[in-house]
Amino acid sequence: MFDIMPVRNEVSWTAMLVGYLNVGEALEAKNLFDEMTNRNLASWNAMISGFVRFSDLRSARELFIEMPEKNAISYTTMINGYAKAGDMVSARKLFEQSDAKDIVSWSALISGYAQNGQPSEAIQMFYRMQCRSVKPDEFTMVSLMSACSQLGCLELAKIIDSYMHQSSFDLKRVQVAAALIDMNAKCGNMDRASTLFEQMPTHDVISYCSMIQGLSIHGSGPQAVALFERMLKEGLVPDTTAFTVILTACSHAGLIKEGCHYFDSMVNEFSLEPSPDQYACLIDLLGRSGKLKDAYDILKSMPVKPHAGAWGALLGACKLHCDLELGEEVACRLIELEPLNAGNYVLLSDIYAAANKWLDVSLLRLKIREKGLKKIPGCSWI
């Protein structure tokens, strides 16, 4: 149709460009873009958006610099691209350069900070946005609640909760309700989270996971298991995230039987491929129950490469059950993965101490001092 058109204007060219991008034909889209003699702002933005979508930030940046004219969409697209790549310094720099800041660009930056584990910066940008009298939308508030969840600040959660109810936001929208529940649960206001959860007209896996995770964080493992069972009875199908949440809850609460059951159910009943995090939970559960050899055999036969969390869980179990021989072997693997993590050396030192191998304790502590390592308090692998 496009090829036989007698006259092609900017609209038809841009429509064809967007069509290529929507079906993943980035190269064809770029070739078409290069052929265009009269590119408008929409075609430039569409091409930049395509590059960002396909994680080709270098090409997106080059095109952005080349643009003869830019608007809020241009800047926001690039801010999203930088945020997606984890480069919040460049995202912030571009945001500050923009003269066309709207709610979408503010939200993109706030969301980027929240998604990249910089909750304090997200909240600071929100306060700055309010000082500029820019009214937040639902997307902004969901990102803000995510940032608050990461901080675990109860007082801030109460302020945001109150603001949400005093404003005109639709609290029955699944995304908004789930974010509210998640924030209250992770910040320790489980009564409020439970009230919001029960008020939802329908529940989904996301809202259940928020509640289960909140219960787990605040030491209510059995209640987390009961809620997971309620989710199953409602006919909801747990995804891999849901199983990670419940396995973590069982791991933290020491619910060995339940955790092993859910891992088996995930694989055999729901045909899900376990992730490294889920394997780490299983290793922790088996280790707690004293099945160190089984845990070690699973680690060595995993179809995916185990991360430090899995090895760390087994090393902790070796300390718990005073297994010196396996502990030394596991510690060597773990130190290869994390040579600068003092906690690994300290755990091995504790295992040596329990076996009265004081010379090894002294040598290990000397090595810690020589490397200039400091133990991070309150560290957990799971």
C-alpha positions as a Python dict, from the first residue, in 0.01 Angstrom:
ca = {
    (1, 'M'): (0, 0, 0),
    (2, 'F'): (275, 245, 98),
    (3, 'D'): (482, 160, -212),
    (4, 'I'): (195, 233, -454),
    (5, 'M'): (86, 560, -294),
    (6, 'P'): (121, 838, -555),
    (7, 'V'): (188, 1097, -287),
    (8, 'R'): (355, 1026, 45),
    (9, 'N'): (340, 1288, 315),
    (10, 'E'): (495, 1310, 661),
    (11, 'V'): (198, 1128, 815),
    (12, 'S'): (222, 825, 586),
    (13, 'W'): (601, 805, 623),
    (14, 'T'): (576, 821, 1001),
    (15, 'A'): (294, 563, 1009),
    (16, 'M'): (510, 323, 809),
    (17, 'L'): (804, 393, 1038),
    (18, 'V'): (599, 318, 1350),
    (19, 'G'): (465, 3, 1185),
    (20, 'Y'): (815, -134, 1132),
    (21, 'L'): (909, -54, 1492),
    (22, 'N'): (595, -219, 1630),
    (23, 'V'): (686, -550, 1465),
    (24, 'G'): (1048, -531, 1576),
    (25, 'E'): (1200, -434, 1241),
    (26, 'A'): (1438, -169, 1373),
    (27, 'L'): (1677, -190, 1075),
    (28, 'E'): (1396, -148, 822),
    (29, 'A'): (1262, 144, 1025),
    (30, 'K'): (1605, 312, 1028),
    (31, 'N'): (1645, 263, 652),
    (32, 'L'): (1304, 418, 596),
    (33, 'F'): (1388, 704, 831),
    (34, 'D'): (1709, 771, 637),
    (35, 'E'): (1507, 790, 313),
    (36, 'M'): (1269, 1052, 453),
    (37, 'T'): (1335, 1399, 315),
    (38, 'N'): (1084, 1583, 534),
    (39, 'R'): (1111, 1443, 883),
    (40, 'N'): (878, 1592, 1139),
    (41, 'L'): (904, 1587, 1518),
    (42, 'A'): (682, 1278, 1538),
    (43, 'S'): (911, 1075, 1311),
    (44, 'W'): (1223, 1177, 1505),
    (45, 'N'): (1057, 1085, 1835),
    (46, 'A'): (928, 755, 1695),
    (47, 'M'): (1276, 653, 1580),
    (48, 'I'): (1437, 748, 1912),
    (49, 'S'): (1164, 559, 2099),
    (50, 'G'): (1232, 254, 1882),
    (51, 'F'): (1603, 259, 1961),
    (52, 'V'): (1527, 291, 2333),
    (53, 'R'): (1279, 3, 2316),
    (54, 'F'): (1542, -221, 2156),
    (55, 'S'): (1804, -109, 2413),
    (56, 'D'): (2017, 65, 2150),
    (57, 'L'): (2084, 368, 2365),
    (58, 'R'): (2389, 474, 2167),
    (59, 'S'): (2188, 515, 1845),
    (60, 'A'): (1908, 685, 2037),
    (61, 'R'): (2154, 934, 2188),
    (62, 'E'): (2313, 1009, 1848),
    (63, 'L'): (1972, 1072, 1693),
    (64, 'F'): (1863, 1286, 1988),
    (65, 'I'): (2172, 1508, 1952),
    (66, 'E'): (2109, 1536, 1578),
    (67, 'M'): (1744, 1643, 1620),
    (68, 'P'): (1684, 1997, 1493),
    (69, 'E'): (1395, 2042, 1736),
    (70, 'K'): (1308, 1869, 2062),
    (71, 'N'): (997, 1860, 2281),
    (72, 'A'): (897, 1704, 2614),
    (73, 'I'): (841, 1367, 2445),
    (74, 'S'): (1196, 1369, 2307),
    (75, 'Y'): (1349, 1437, 2648),
    (76, 'T'): (1120, 1194, 2830),
    (77, 'T'): (1200, 913, 2587),
    (78, 'M'): (1571, 958, 2646),
    (79, 'I'): (1523, 987, 3023),
    (80, 'N'): (1336, 656, 3014),
    (81, 'G'): (1617, 507, 2806),
    (82, 'Y'): (1887, 614, 3048),
    (83, 'A'): (1679, 491, 3343),
    (84, 'K'): (1627, 155, 3173),
    (85, 'A'): (2006, 129, 3134),
    (86, 'G'): (2059, 224, 3500),
    (87, 'D'): (2233, 552, 3411),
    (88, 'M'): (2045, 789, 3640),
    (89, 'V'): (2325, 1047, 3630),
    (90, 'S'): (2268, 1099, 3256),
    (91, 'A'): (1891, 1085, 3304),
    (92, 'R'): (1905, 1360, 3566),
    (93, 'K'): (2143, 1571, 3357),
    (94, 'L'): (1910, 1552, 3057),
    (95, 'F'): (1608, 1632, 3274),
    (96, 'E'): (1778, 1947, 3405),
    (97, 'Q'): (1862, 2054, 3049),
    (98, 'S'): (1500, 2030, 2937),
    (99, 'D'): (1293, 2347, 2911),
    (100, 'A'): (980, 2142, 2847),
    (101, 'K'): (929, 1960, 3176),
    (102, 'D'): (578, 1816, 3212),
    (103, 'I'): (424, 1560, 3445),
    (104, 'V'): (539, 1278, 3215),
    (105, 'S'): (905, 1380, 3230),
    (106, 'W'): (889, 1434, 3608),
    (107, 'S'): (729, 1091, 3648),
    (108, 'A'): (989, 929, 3422),
    (109, 'L'): (1272, 1057, 3641),
    (110, 'I'): (1099, 965, 3968),
    (111, 'S'): (1020, 619, 3832),
    (112, 'G'): (1379, 576, 3714),
    (113, 'Y'): (1515, 650, 4059),
    (114, 'A'): (1267, 409, 4220),
    (115, 'Q'): (1340, 131, 3970),
    (116, 'N'): (1715, 171, 4015),
    (117, 'G'): (1711, 146, 4394),
    (118, 'Q'): (1751, 517, 4468),
    (119, 'P'): (1436, 583, 4672),
    (120, 'S'): (1563, 893, 4852),
    (121, 'E'): (1634, 1066, 4521),
    (122, 'A'): (1287, 969, 4395),
    (123, 'I'): (1122, 1126, 4700),
    (124, 'Q'): (1337, 1440, 4674),
    (125, 'M'): (1231, 1484, 4311),
    (126, 'F'): (866, 1443, 4411),
    (127, 'Y'): (896, 1718, 4672),
    (128, 'R'): (1067, 1940, 4415),
    (129, 'M'): (788, 1867, 4168),
    (130, 'Q'): (529, 1972, 4424),
    (131, 'C'): (717, 2297, 4487),
    (132, 'R'): (682, 2367, 4113),
    (133, 'S'): (303, 2312, 4144),
    (134, 'V'): (310, 2015, 3907),
    (135, 'K'): (20, 1785, 3991),
    (136, 'P'): (116, 1416, 4013),
    (137, 'D'): (-74, 1148, 3825),
    (138, 'E'): (-131, 783, 3916),
    (139, 'F'): (194, 676, 3753),
    (140, 'T'): (388, 926, 3965),
    (141, 'M'): (222, 810, 4285),
    (142, 'V'): (283, 441, 4211),
    (143, 'S'): (654, 519, 4165),
    (144, 'L'): (656, 726, 4485),
    (145, 'M'): (495, 441, 4680),
    (146, 'S'): (756, 203, 4539),
    (147, 'A'): (1030, 435, 4666),
    (148, 'C'): (867, 454, 5009),
    (149, 'S'): (841, 73, 5016),
    (150, 'Q'): (1215, 47, 4959),
    (151, 'L'): (1287, 285, 5246),
    (152, 'G'): (1044, 109, 5480),
    (153, 'C'): (955, 444, 5637),
    (154, 'L'): (624, 409, 5823),
    (155, 'E'): (569, 782, 5882),
    (156, 'L'): (621, 863, 5514),
    (157, 'A'): (389, 577, 5418),
    (158, 'K'): (115, 726, 5636),
    (159, 'I'): (158, 1067, 5472),
    (160, 'I'): (140, 920, 5121),
    (161, 'D'): (-158, 701, 5215),
    (162, 'S'): (-343, 1004, 5351),
    (163, 'Y'): (-257, 1207, 5041),
    (164, 'M'): (-390, 932, 4814),
    (165, 'H'): (-723, 921, 4995),
    (166, 'Q'): (-763, 1299, 5001),
    (167, 'S'): (-690, 1328, 4629),
    (168, 'S'): (-904, 1220, 4336),
    (169, 'F'): (-712, 903, 4253),
    (170, 'D'): (-910, 588, 4177),
    (171, 'L'): (-798, 360, 4458),
    (172, 'K'): (-984, 65, 4306),
    (173, 'R'): (-750, 52, 4009),
    (174, 'V'): (-546, -265, 4049),
    (175, 'Q'): (-207, -98, 4002),
    (176, 'V'): (-281, 179, 4252),
    (177, 'A'): (-437, -52, 4511),
    (178, 'A'): (-149, -300, 4482),
    (179, 'A'): (108, -22, 4529),
    (180, 'L'): (-76, 106, 4838),
    (181, 'I'): (-89, -243, 4987),
    (182, 'D'): (276, -308, 4907),
    (183, 'M'): (386, 22, 5065),
    (184, 'N'): (191, -26, 5385),
    (185, 'A'): (294, -391, 5416),
    (186, 'K'): (666, -328, 5367),
    (187, 'C'): (660, -26, 5599),
    (188, 'G'): (511, -232, 5881),
    (189, 'N'): (148, -117, 5878),
    (190, 'M'): (4, -463, 5822),
    (191, 'D'): (-338, -373, 5965),
    (192, 'R'): (-377, -98, 5706),
    (193, 'A'): (-244, -323, 5429),
    (194, 'S'): (-489, -596, 5529),
    (195, 'T'): (-781, -351, 5529),
    (196, 'L'): (-689, -225, 5181),
    (197, 'F'): (-645, -582, 5058),
    (198, 'E'): (-987, -694, 5184),
    (199, 'Q'): (-1151, -384, 5033),
    (200, 'M'): (-1033, -474, 4683),
    (201, 'P'): (-1327, -593, 4470),
    (202, 'T'): (-1106, -863, 4319),
    (203, 'H'): (-761, -988, 4404),
    (204, 'D'): (-479, -1075, 4170),
    (205, 'V'): (-143, -1246, 4214),
    (206, 'I'): (34, -909, 4251),
    (207, 'S'): (-179, -795, 4546),
    (208, 'Y'): (-144, -1135, 4713),
    (209, 'C'): (234, -1121, 4671),
    (210, 'S'): (247, -776, 4831),
    (211, 'M'): (62, -904, 5137),
    (212, 'I'): (263, -1228, 5159),
    (213, 'Q'): (591, -1038, 5131),
    (214, 'G'): (483, -791, 5399),
    (215, 'L'): (391, -1071, 5636),
    (216, 'S'): (724, -1239, 5568),
    (217, 'I'): (928, -923, 5627),
    (218, 'H'): (762, -868, 5963),
    (219, 'G'): (803, -1223, 6094),
    (220, 'S'): (462, -1371, 6017),
    (221, 'G'): (568, -1673, 5813),
    (222, 'P'): (273, -1902, 5899),
    (223, 'Q'): (25, -1626, 5807),
    (224, 'A'): (211, -1579, 5478),
    (225, 'V'): (170, -1950, 5401),
    (226, 'A'): (-201, -1935, 5491),
    (227, 'L'): (-250, -1641, 5255),
    (228, 'F'): (-70, -1823, 4973),
    (229, 'E'): (-302, -2119, 5024),
    (230, 'R'): (-601, -1882, 5010),
    (231, 'M'): (-472, -1750, 4679),
    (232, 'L'): (-456, -2103, 4540),
    (233, 'K'): (-811, -2176, 4661),
    (234, 'E'): (-933, -1866, 4477),
    (235, 'G'): (-810, -2026, 4158),
    (236, 'L'): (-526, -1783, 4094),
    (237, 'V'): (-222, -1935, 3924),
    (238, 'P'): (106, -1840, 4094),
    (239, 'D'): (382, -1718, 3865),
    (240, 'T'): (756, -1739, 3926),
    (241, 'T'): (749, -1416, 4130),
    (242, 'A'): (480, -1557, 4359),
    (243, 'F'): (686, -1868, 4421),
    (244, 'T'): (995, -1659, 4495),
    (245, 'V'): (792, -1463, 4752),
    (246, 'I'): (650, -1770, 4929),
    (247, 'L'): (981, -1960, 4920),
    (248, 'T'): (1157, -1658, 5072),
    (249, 'A'): (885, -1638, 5339),
    (250, 'C'): (935, -2006, 5425),
    (251, 'S'): (1312, -1963, 5426),
    (252, 'H'): (1305, -1665, 5663),
    (253, 'A'): (1055, -1835, 5896),
    (254, 'G'): (1231, -2172, 5893),
    (255, 'L'): (922, -2345, 5750),
    (256, 'I'): (1121, -2628, 5597),
    (257, 'K'): (841, -2870, 5512),
    (258, 'E'): (622, -2602, 5355),
    (259, 'G'): (908, -2450, 5157),
    (260, 'C'): (1019, -2782, 5010),
    (261, 'H'): (656, -2858, 4922),
    (262, 'Y'): (618, -2530, 4732),
    (263, 'F'): (944, -2581, 4544),
    (264, 'D'): (828, -2927, 4437),
    (265, 'S'): (485, -2787, 4344),
    (266, 'M'): (641, -2511, 4137),
    (267, 'V'): (843, -2759, 3931),
    (268, 'N'): (608, -3057, 3903),
    (269, 'E'): (260, -2905, 3928),
    (270, 'F'): (306, -2566, 3760),
    (271, 'S'): (598, -2662, 3530),
    (272, 'L'): (804, -2354, 3617),
    (273, 'E'): (1181, -2347, 3577),
    (274, 'P'): (1339, -2251, 3911),
    (275, 'S'): (1543, -1931, 3917),
    (276, 'P'): (1876, -1890, 4101),
    (277, 'D'): (1692, -1707, 4381),
    (278, 'Q'): (1445, -1993, 4420),
    (279, 'Y'): (1727, -2246, 4429),
    (280, 'A'): (1893, -2034, 4698),
    (281, 'C'): (1576, -2057, 4907),
    (282, 'L'): (1570, -2436, 4865),
    (283, 'I'): (1937, -2460, 4963),
    (284, 'D'): (1865, -2255, 5274),
    (285, 'L'): (1568, -2475, 5368),
    (286, 'L'): (1762, -2799, 5320),
    (287, 'G'): (2058, -2655, 5507),
    (288, 'R'): (1847, -2552, 5803),
    (289, 'S'): (1709, -2906, 5827),
    (290, 'G'): (2059, -3053, 5831),
    (291, 'K'): (2046, -3200, 5480),
    (292, 'L'): (2377, -3042, 5385),
    (293, 'K'): (2485, -3308, 5136),
    (294, 'D'): (2151, -3288, 4953),
    (295, 'A'): (2183, -2911, 4938),
    (296, 'Y'): (2539, -2935, 4808),
    (297, 'D'): (2444, -3192, 4544),
    (298, 'I'): (2167, -2962, 4420),
    (299, 'L'): (2409, -2669, 4404),
    (300, 'K'): (2651, -2868, 4189),
    (301, 'S'): (2379, -2996, 3955),
    (302, 'M'): (2179, -2676, 3906),
    (303, 'P'): (2094, -2607, 3538),
    (304, 'V'): (2163, -2238, 3605),
    (305, 'K'): (2480, -2101, 3763),
    (306, 'P'): (2427, -2056, 4139),
    (307, 'H'): (2490, -1707, 4270),
    (308, 'A'): (2660, -1606, 4592),
    (309, 'G'): (2328, -1615, 4778),
    (310, 'A'): (2295, -1990, 4728),
    (311, 'W'): (2653, -2062, 4836),
    (312, 'G'): (2614, -1824, 5129),
    (313, 'A'): (2301, -2002, 5247),
    (314, 'L'): (2486, -2334, 5247),
    (315, 'L'): (2786, -2184, 5426),
    (316, 'G'): (2553, -2052, 5695),
    (317, 'A'): (2407, -2400, 5730),
    (318, 'C'): (2757, -2547, 5762),
    (319, 'K'): (2818, -2310, 6051),
    (320, 'L'): (2482, -2401, 6209),
    (321, 'H'): (2555, -2775, 6192),
    (322, 'C'): (2934, -2748, 6254),
    (323, 'D'): (3030, -2917, 5926),
    (324, 'L'): (3394, -2811, 5891),
    (325, 'E'): (3487, -3016, 5585),
    (326, 'L'): (3198, -2899, 5368),
    (327, 'G'): (3219, -2549, 5512),
    (328, 'E'): (3578, -2509, 5389),
    (329, 'E'): (3485, -2627, 5041),
    (330, 'V'): (3179, -2403, 5018),
    (331, 'A'): (3371, -2104, 5156),
    (332, 'C'): (3634, -2142, 4882),
    (333, 'R'): (3363, -2131, 4615),
    (334, 'L'): (3198, -1832, 4780),
    (335, 'I'): (3521, -1637, 4822),
    (336, 'E'): (3592, -1690, 4451),
    (337, 'L'): (3259, -1523, 4375),
    (338, 'E'): (3289, -1249, 4639),
    (339, 'P'): (3656, -1197, 4726),
    (340, 'L'): (3586, -863, 4895),
    (341, 'N'): (3294, -975, 5114),
    (342, 'A'): (3431, -998, 5468),
    (343, 'G'): (3118, -1179, 5585),
    (344, 'N'): (3226, -1493, 5400),
    (345, 'Y'): (3562, -1499, 5581),
    (346, 'V'): (3393, -1433, 5915),
    (347, 'L'): (3152, -1726, 5866),
    (348, 'L'): (3440, -1959, 5786),
    (349, 'S'): (3627, -1823, 6089),
    (350, 'D'): (3325, -1906, 6307),
    (351, 'I'): (3323, -2261, 6168),
    (352, 'Y'): (3693, -2298, 6252),
    (353, 'A'): (3630, -2162, 6602),
    (354, 'A'): (3350, -2413, 6662),
    (355, 'A'): (3596, -2690, 6568),
    (356, 'N'): (3866, -2542, 6798),
    (357, 'K'): (4096, -2476, 6500),
    (358, 'W'): (4232, -2155, 6648),
    (359, 'L'): (4538, -2134, 6425),
    (360, 'D'): (4311, -2128, 6119),
    (361, 'V'): (4097, -1864, 6290),
    (362, 'S'): (4403, -1645, 6344),
    (363, 'L'): (4528, -1691, 5987),
    (364, 'L'): (4187, -1609, 5844),
    (365, 'R'): (4147, -1296, 6055),
    (366, 'L'): (4495, -1188, 5950),
    (367, 'K'): (4389, -1227, 5587),
    (368, 'I'): (4082, -1010, 5654),
    (369, 'R'): (4302, -736, 5798),
    (370, 'E'): (4553, -762, 5513),
    (371, 'K'): (4276, -717, 5257),
    (372, 'G'): (4136, -422, 5452),
    (373, 'L'): (3791, -580, 5467),
    (374, 'K'): (3513, -481, 5702),
    (375, 'K'): (3214, -696, 5789),
    (376, 'I'): (2879, -547, 5692),
    (377, 'P'): (2643, -590, 5990),
    (378, 'G'): (2306, -755, 5942),
    (379, 'C'): (2398, -916, 5610),
    (380, 'S'): (2174, -1191, 5468),
    (381, 'W'): (2210, -1398, 5154),
    (382, 'I'): (1840, -1481, 5113),
}
